[in-house]
């Protein structure tokens, strides 16, 4: 692996960091929604399902999906607002 970072990746990273600095409230909102969603999912799974391997797997899968959705929403919001990034 070389140390050279391709030009498009450098430009994309620079566009994203400048956009993220200007939209910290939006990113904080996405993070808060993900945390609340994870807390609700955890409470429901632990209170409603029996404690076995499947419920633990389901809890982990739901939490990972919630984090992935938050990251996807952030990236989609960035691409929707920055035409140059596409």
C-alpha positions in Angstrom: 0.0 0.0 0.0 1.4 3.3 -1.0 1.3 6.5 1.0 0.0 8.4 -1.9 -3.7 9.4 -1.5 -5.5 9.8 -4.9 -6.6 13.3 -5.8 -10.4 12.5 -5.9 -10.2 11.1 -2.4 -8.3 14.1 -1.1 -10.9 16.5 -2.6 -13.8 14.4 -1.3 -12.3 14.4 2.2 -11.7 18.1 2.2 -15.3 18.8 1.0 -16.7 16.5 3.7 -14.7 18.1 6.5 -15.7 21.6 5.5 -19.3 20.5 5.2 -19.2 18.7 8.6 -17.8 21.7 10.3 -20.6 23.9 9.0 -23.3 21.3 9.9 -22.3 20.1 13.3 -25.9 20.4 14.6 -27.2 18.1 11.9 -24.5 15.5 12.7 -25.2 15.8 16.4 -28.9 15.3 15.7 -28.2 12.1 13.7 -26.0 10.9 16.5 -28.7 11.6 19.1 -31.3 9.8 17.1 -29.1 6.8 16.7 -28.3 6.7 20.5 -32.0 7.0 21.4 -32.9 4.3 18.8 -30.2 2.0 20.3 -31.4 2.6 23.8 -35.0 1.8 22.9 -34.0 -1.3 20.9 -31.9 -2.5 23.8 -34.6 -2.0 26.3 -37.2 -3.8 24.2 -35.0 -6.7 23.4 -33.8 -7.2 27.0 -37.3 -6.9 28.5 -39.4 -8.8 25.9 -37.2 -11.7 24.6 -35.8 -14.5 26.6 -32.1 -14.3 27.3 -30.5 -16.7 24.8 -28.0 -16.6 22.0 -30.5 -15.5 19.4 -31.7 -12.5 21.4 -28.1 -11.4 21.9 -27.4 -11.8 18.2 -30.5 -9.9 17.3 -29.6 -7.1 19.7 -26.1 -6.8 18.1 -27.5 -6.9 14.6 -30.0 -4.1 15.4 -27.4 -1.9 17.0 -25.0 -2.3 14.1 -27.8 -1.6 11.7 -28.7 1.6 13.6 -25.1 2.8 13.5 -24.9 2.0 9.8 -28.1 3.9 9.1 -26.8 7.0 11.0 -23.6 7.0 9.0 -25.5 6.5 5.7 -27.9 9.4 6.6 -24.9 11.6 7.3 -23.2 10.7 4.0 -26.5 11.1 2.1 -27.1 14.5 3.5 -23.6 15.5 2.5 -24.0 14.3 -1.0 -27.4 16.0 -1.3 -25.9 19.3 -0.3 -22.6 19.2 -2.2 -22.8 18.7 -5.9 -19.1 18.9 -6.3 -18.7 15.7 -4.2 -20.7 13.6 -6.7 
